Amino acid sequence: VMRLTKPTLFTNIPVTCEERDLPGNLFNQLMKDDPSTVKGAETLMLGEMLTLPQNFGNIFLGETFSSYISVHNDSSQVVKDILVKADLQTSSQRLNLSASSAAVAELKPDCCIDDVIHHEVKEIGTHILVCAVSYTTQTGEKMYFRKFFKFQVLKPLDVKTKFYNAETDEVFLEAQIQNITTSPMFMEKVSLEPSMMYNVAELNTVDTAGESESTFGARTYLQPMDTRQYLYCLKPKQEFAEKAGVIKGVTVIGKLDIVWKTNLGERGRLQTSQLQRMAPGYGDVRLSLETIPDTVNLEEPFDITCKITNCSERTMDLVLEMCNTNSIHWCGVSGRQLGKLHPSSSLHLALTLLSSVQGLQSVSGLRLTDTFLKRTYEYDDIAQVCVVSSEIKQS
């Protein structure tokens, strides 16, 4: 059994000395005559030749394990009914990798049966390739033997995720991907496959002169132990955004699909499990701000628009109260009825207020009371607004 891997570039160890030393120019001339060195750059370790693998090497999760199996008849007799079976034993399952399950009628002396097996590695840990051969001798005796080849599957990438929940129901996902192998990787693709509830926008490119370019540059190589951050924005689809229940509890976001190449084009692929985030809890009633000006004049009224959503499973009868703070003063009638709000439905509310203090002020002081349960929901620090003097704004 021999593992099939791509060849590697031959590296030469340069041996040189100064001309005044005893060997003179001998070492330099030997390097120039060496066919494995690069002409004009003999002192560099980079060679032009390819060398076949000298050992099993490392196998990483997501790569394809390929192996060449050869059964050779070393005897002087013809054997019959030869059956070669190759199984891959992991910690959780046993897989049959044989290309054919049919027996070979006979095998003459000094002849062999060859087979090439392929398997995409999907588990980390110890793997055992079990090769079993059964055959019948000329005397009719049935023979059987097995050989075991043990190897370890290593983890190529370390993936960490962070979630950021926005007030607009958007979710920002930051994926940190680290190359924990000993060789550089070419990151061919890193994409997010969203769940059925979300649309995704990749934030890993910038527009330059009308063309989209990667934020990581033209060469997307990831050196050993280097980390790269990818950012994605997920927004609920319209049919789900209108349902308040979809933003409660644990929400499935999607899964990352990572494709890379190593060495001389060896391809690997990893797909994470479904990523889940804990959505922010809004309670029974959610209040969000739809519109608000960035800058307003001191002691001049300005308008904001609020959205009130019933996140419970019952109909609510709400009353709105507006409480003034040291800097924010509400304009209008406090304690007015908003009417009945059915489950998962929303209403938009236009409100007017003014600020008596300059600077960055917090919009606070809204109270919603459910008349049925006599429960009051308080909403402070809803948003911030910059208050300036009217003379400053005009200038």
Steps between C-alpha positions, in 0.01 A plus 500: 500500500635844403333834554462708185596863551624779277877540466685782673764744379852376566693721742875519475729581794769736368859443609737780411814678619711804420757485223787553747405182686669169426234356266511818294222506241437123519172513695358777283581307184339185637179691572499644149541151353222358721193448275263558795603864558358808332747652257617838624359438847696194613530620860124502548330191641230508231538228239338437161450126540211307650556222751266212578365468856748328729252432783129489571481871582215677673134458411260775602128512554317591179770365268468193277693193612627302200686171520642245260447134596691220328468126567797309352531124457848420635456124470563269202139377493182638350242606761129534435199696620698794632288754685656827616306715746600838640316650796566824687432476873436823692387561856136506393461291185653250257500590130553270203734667250546216251419595143371151420364218714542233231768234541782456248492155341875431520835666564813361336847510658671844497173663406305748710157649556496877523236734641484870583265622772383851583323635807421853617601512865219631719616402851791599722705241682634152440417326172591139420511373142417127514605305190369141492592242234339158456597242236498129418817295442545231235421234762163664573603646835341836578746758635443838660717779641466864601729800533439816699624850417444758771512876449381817672269763350587849622301821522608750229307810606385658822167679448354740756178697455358812663149639463390863524127573519382832353182683594371461144489117539819473294764258623871554435715186502877521543682177411864470608683232299852395603735275304637252756692288247872534422458615139332799334145472366332660203152597619288428195160571656359598838124547478202494732199291403211667689200323640163533328409801719790726399663671205875547526733773375878446504698797635842378391538709186545869418400684183795657322439681170178309452659160560464282807830407665568275796598671824779241532665597172545317171695208655284334762770287660473414868838431657543244785347622829361813330140605568258674269163656583200474270188712556143429389171686545181296528160662464168319558292444190191716477256218574687412821584854610131578530453217749613603846536140618788431263731732694447325831714220641779318323518577130683289241721727291661265245832326443843594368639335186882517478702379200882519484794361304844396628833385357453440126125550481381244755145603582328496838153597609335552837141579582410599853193382682200732520601819678256618765476826686295600800269773380453795733196471724242772448240374747134526410520845342783628280555869430740596221583833342423536129599862432685767700706804390873496567522866604227727641480858621492589866146553639342433160254211451602205284319184393586133541319183388477193724392147417320298768478122449297250699737204556260309727231249407206708622330824400612807694321824582779756543521844659789737419654722766773756432725599791727806472866478601748773591579565135220340294143640502214325322238698306151356498250322722632240741285205604318458168358172381675329210225244449524124467812340354466142378779238536797545260353827369653849513399864499694815414488797734604856413621699803628855554755613759757768569825527694593775746867400530770504233723207417435132437169425674328167560136457400333348808180499696250291302267266694258244357237350731298188423157576648405131526796382710572845649861454392718798405793476257767771533710619208801719575808582297315418177734708283737797509463836328747786467353829626665823381421868528304641207775754433762224475288298260432796271866594476 
